Every structure is written in structure tokens, then in C-alpha cells.
Amino acid sequence: MAVRYSGNLTIRLTVNDRSDGWRVNIAECGANVYRGTVGQPHSARVAIDAPEEYDAAARAALAFAEHDGMDMSGADVGDSGFLVYRSRK
């Protein structure tokens, strides 16, 4: 399991397997905001459990949650989309 952060949001990611992607739980102040599965944005250049893969999956999870109508106003956003950090700022 990996944990990533964006603004007030905590994103927990667990690898299912290569075919299923990641199980995702996004929470704000301890309350669940979104639960789901994010398909694998995997690159053949790095391992599926590499930190860069978790970063990409966390950004994808935020985008999927927003697309599904969830309020992602607690996330940090930059010019190219959601910003994800490996430790709380």
C-alpha cells in the first residue's frame, strides 16, 4: 500500500494485480470521499510498485473521482492537473 497527498486529501493506493490496477480510497479529514479502482497507467520502463507509478495512479484517482462528480476542491491543482505529494506538506 502507498499513501499520497494532495491538499487536504489523503489518497491510499493498493495494488490489486497487473490486470486490475489499484484499489483507491480518497479521504478528507478522515472522512471517505471516494472509493474505487483505477486502471493501471503503467509504463514498461518501471516496476508497477515504483514510487512514480503510485504518483501516476494517485493523479488518475483524483481525475476519476472528479469525473464521477465527487468534490475534489480540497486537492492541490497546478497548470497540468492535480498535484500529488509523497509526504504531507
N, C-alpha and C positions, 0 to 999 in steps of 0.2 A: 504494500500500500504506500502511496505517496500523498503528501499534502502540499497544496499550493494555495496562494493567497492573491486576492485582487480587491483592493479597497477594504470594505467591511466583510467581504465574503471569504469563506474557507471552503476550498474545493478538495474533497477526498476522492482519490482515484485508486481503483483496484483492478489489476489485470485479470481478465477472465481467461482468455487464451488468444492465440493469434487470429482466430476466426471471429470472435465475438467483440473484441476491443476492450473497453474499460467500463466497469461499473462506476457510476459517478454519484456523489452526494454533495450538493452545494448548500451551505448553511450560512445564515447571517445572525450573529449574536446567539448562536446555539440553536436557533430555530431552522428547521429544514425549509429550503426554498425550492429545491429541485432534486429529483432522483431520476436516474435513467441510465441508459447505456449509450456510450459514444463509440461510434465506429472507429476503426484504427487508422489514424493518419500516418501510418508507419513508413519510414524511409528504410530502404535496404542497406543504407550506409551505417546505421547504428542499431544497437540492440533494442528490443521492444521495451525493456525496462531501464533504458538510459534516461538520465535526467531531462534531456532535450525532448524525448518522446512524451514524458509526463507533462512537460510545459505545453507542448502542442495539443495534447489531449485536454488539458485544463482550458486552454483558449477555445477549443472546439466545444467543450461542455458549456461554457458561458454563451457562446453563439447559439447552440441548440436550445438552451433554456430561454434565451431571449426570443428566438424564433417561435417557441412554443407558448409565448405570451407571458412568461414569468418576468417579474420586475427585477432587472439587473442594474438598477440605478446605484446600488451600493458598490459596484465594480469600478475599478480604475480603467479609463479608456484613453488611448493615445490616437495619433493620426492613422495608424494602421489597424486599429481594432482594440480588443481587450488586452490589458497589461496583466501579466501573471508573474508572481514572485515566489521564490523558494523559501523565503522566511518572511515573517510579518514585518512590515515597515515600521 
